[in-house]
Amino acid sequence: MQYNEFTVVLPTLNEGKNIAELISNLKKRYRGVSVIVADDGSKDNTVEEAKRMNKLYGNVKVIERKKLRRDKGLTASVIDGIKECRTKYAVVMDADLQHPYQVVGKIAGRLYDGDKITVGIRAEVEDWPFYRKFVSKTLILVGYAVLFVRRSQSCGDIFSGFFGVERDFFLEVYSKNKGRFIGRGFKVLFDLLKCIRRNSVQASDVPYVFRNRKFGESKAGAGQVLDLVRSFVS
């Protein structure tokens, strides 16, 4: 399978120790794939490493969002990345190596077969502490309730940061619902799902194992929980 119609969008913030390995793996495994790094103002060498990968492999675009004076946030970074796509499909994933690059091909295959959305769902999470599991499961239950009440689209992991989408479909939904996407938030998939009528599009799930970071630290915190609450009510 050729991947000329696919772009992998990587929202980044201080992923200098991970980004080169990820891009290298993507480029070697998926012939023809494009990569867009939407950087949110990294203070390490993330941007430099991404540019080095472009020199090495080609077709790696880096969006330095801070220089463009864009609003900060993971969701805002993903939206910027998808806007810059010049392919039919986009696959969004984290750049911290917790999302396995090997699953990108499965997501791409589902999109190629007609899905508007294909979601990587966490079938297993390695070594999460109890408090994080508790908070996560509680928020997930609230999120499912919100989608159910609003008769919105759902999936097996509504807070996944690993998903594929038809580019024009995403941008159409976004253009009609800009105020409902929380730019500073972390859950762009949830913002997308809540704007889609239940069972109105072809969608599917692809399971994967969510692994621990090799390098760097999680950016999740109390502020992101507040942003998620804002997403629930928008």
PAMI-799156 format. One record per residue (C-alpha): residue in three letters; x, y, z. Coordinates in steps of 0.5 Angstrom, whole numbers, padded with zeros to 4 digits, always signed. Layout:
N
ALAXYZ/...
% end
This chain:
234
MET+0000+0000+0000/GLN+0002+0007-0002/TYR+0001+0013+0003/ASN+0002+0019-0001/GLU-0005+0021+0001/PHE-0004+0021+0008/THR-0001+0026+0013/VAL+0001+0024+0020/VAL+0000+0031+0024/LEU+0005+0031+0030/PRO+0003+0036+0036/THR+0009+0038+0040/LEU+0012+0041+0046/ASN+0019+0039+0048/GLU+0019+0033+0045/GLY+0027+0033+0042/LYS+0029+0027+0045/ASN+0023+0023+0042/ILE+0021+0026+0035/ALA+0027+0024+0031/GLU+0026+0017+0032/LEU+0018+0017+0031/ILE+0019+0021+0024/SER+0025+0016+0022/ASN+0020+0010+0024/LEU+0014+0013+0020/LYS+0018+0015+0014/LYS+0022+0008+0014/ARG+0015+0004+0015/TYR+0010+0008+0010/ARG+0013+0010+0004/GLY+0010+0017+0001/VAL+0007+0019+0008/SER+0008+0026+0009/VAL+0009+0029+0016/ILE+0007+0036+0019/VAL+0010+0038+0026/ALA+0006+0043+0029/ASP+0010+0046+0035/ASP+0007+0050+0041/GLY+0013+0053+0043/SER+0018+0048+0045/LYS+0024+0050+0049/ASP+0029+0044+0047/ASN+0031+0042+0040/THR+0025+0039+0038/VAL+0024+0044+0032/GLU+0031+0043+0030/GLU+0031+0035+0030/ALA+0024+0036+0026/LYS+0028+0040+0021/ARG+0034+0035+0021/MET+0029+0030+0019/ASN+0026+0034+0013/LYS+0033+0034+0010/LEU+0034+0027+0011/TYR+0028+0024+0009/GLY+0024+0030+0006/ASN+0017+0032+0006/VAL+0017+0034+0013/LYS+0014+0040+0015/VAL+0015+0044+0021/ILE+0010+0049+0023/GLU+0013+0054+0029/ARG+0007+0056+0032/LYS+0010+0061+0037/LYS+0013+0065+0031/LEU+0006+0066+0028/ARG+0004+0068+0034/ARG-0002+0063+0034/ASP-0006+0061+0041/LYS-0002+0056+0045/GLY-0006+0049+0046/LEU-0005+0042+0043/THR-0012+0042+0040/ALA-0010+0049+0037/SER-0004+0045+0034/VAL-0008+0040+0031/ILE-0012+0044+0028/ASP-0007+0048+0025/GLY-0003+0042+0023/ILE-0009+0039+0019/LYS-0011+0046+0016/GLU-0004+0045+0013/CYS-0005+0038+0010/ARG-0005+0037+0003/THR-0007+0030+0003/LYS-0014+0027+0003/TYR-0013+0024+0010/ALA-0009+0026+0016/VAL-0007+0021+0022/VAL-0006+0025+0029/MET-0002+0022+0034/ASP+0003+0024+0040/ALA+0010+0025+0039/ASP+0012+0022+0045/LEU+0013+0015+0043/GLN+0007+0013+0047/HIS+0003+0012+0041/PRO+0006+0006+0037/TYR+0007+0008+0030/GLN+0006+0001+0027/VAL-0002+0002+0028/VAL-0002+0008+0023/GLY-0002+0003+0018/LYS-0008+0000+0021/ILE-0012+0007+0022/ALA-0010+0009+0015/GLY-0013+0002+0012/ARG-0019+0004+0015/LEU-0020+0011+0012/TYR-0018+0008+0005/ASP-0024+0003+0006/GLY-0029+0009+0007/ASP-0028+0011+0015/LYS-0029+0019+0016/ILE-0026+0017+0023/THR-0022+0012+0025/VAL-0020+0012+0033/GLY-0014+0008+0036/ILE-0017+0006+0043/ARG-0013+0004+0049/ALA-0014-0003+0050/GLU-0008-0003+0055/VAL-0005+0002+0059/GLU+0002+0000+0062/ASP+0003+0002+0069/TRP-0001+0008+0070/PRO-0002+0010+0078/PHE-0009+0009+0081/TYR-0011+0016+0082/ARG-0009+0017+0074/LYS-0014+0011+0073/PHE-0019+0014+0077/VAL-0019+0021+0075/SER-0019+0019+0067/LYS-0025+0014+0068/THR-0029+0019+0072/LEU-0028+0024+0066/ILE-0029+0019+0061/LEU-0036+0017+0064/VAL-0038+0024+0064/GLY-0036+0025+0057/TYR-0040+0019+0054/ALA-0046+0022+0058/VAL-0045+0029+0055/LEU-0045+0025+0048/PHE-0051+0021+0049/VAL-0055+0027+0052/ARG-0053+0031+0046/ARG-0054+0025+0041/SER-0047+0026+0038/GLN-0042+0021+0035/SER-0038+0016+0040/CYS-0033+0011+0039/GLY-0029+0006+0044/ASP-0024+0012+0047/ILE-0027+0019+0046/PHE-0021+0022+0049/SER-0016+0019+0045/GLY-0010+0023+0042/PHE-0009+0018+0036/PHE-0014+0018+0031/GLY-0015+0019+0023/VAL-0020+0023+0019/GLU-0021+0025+0012/ARG-0018+0032+0012/ASP-0024+0036+0009/PHE-0029+0033+0013/PHE-0025+0035+0019/LEU-0025+0042+0017/GLU-0032+0042+0015/VAL-0034+0040+0022/TYR-0029+0045+0025/SER-0031+0051+0020/LYS-0038+0050+0023/ASN-0037+0049+0030/LYS-0030+0054+0031/GLY-0033+0056+0038/ARG-0034+0049+0041/PHE-0027+0047+0040/ILE-0023+0049+0046/GLY-0016+0051+0043/ARG-0012+0050+0049/GLY-0015+0043+0051/PHE-0012+0036+0050/LYS-0018+0033+0047/VAL-0019+0035+0040/LEU-0022+0028+0038/PHE-0028+0029+0043/ASP-0029+0036+0041/LEU-0030+0033+0034/LEU-0035+0028+0036/LYS-0039+0032+0040/CYS-0040+0036+0033/ILE-0042+0030+0029/ARG-0049+0027+0030/ARG-0049+0020+0032/ASN-0049+0015+0027/SER-0048+0020+0021/VAL-0041+0018+0019/GLN-0038+0011+0018/ALA-0033+0010+0024/SER-0029+0005+0027/ASP-0024+0003+0033/VAL-0017+0000+0032/PRO-0014-0002+0039/TYR-0007-0001+0041/VAL-0003-0002+0048/PHE-0001+0005+0051/ARG+0006+0005+0053/ASN+0010+0009+0058/ARG+0014+0015+0056/LYS+0022+0014+0054/PHE+0024+0021+0055/GLY+0020+0028+0057/GLU+0014+0029+0062/SER+0007+0029+0061/LYS+0004+0036+0060/ALA-0003+0034+0063/GLY-0005+0037+0069/ALA-0011+0041+0073/GLY-0011+0046+0068/GLN-0013+0041+0062/VAL-0018+0038+0067/LEU-0021+0045+0067/ASP-0021+0046+0059/LEU-0024+0039+0059/VAL-0030+0041+0063/ARG-0030+0047+0058/SER-0031+0042+0053/PHE-0036+0039+0056/VAL-0041+0045+0056/SER-0039+0048+0050/
% end
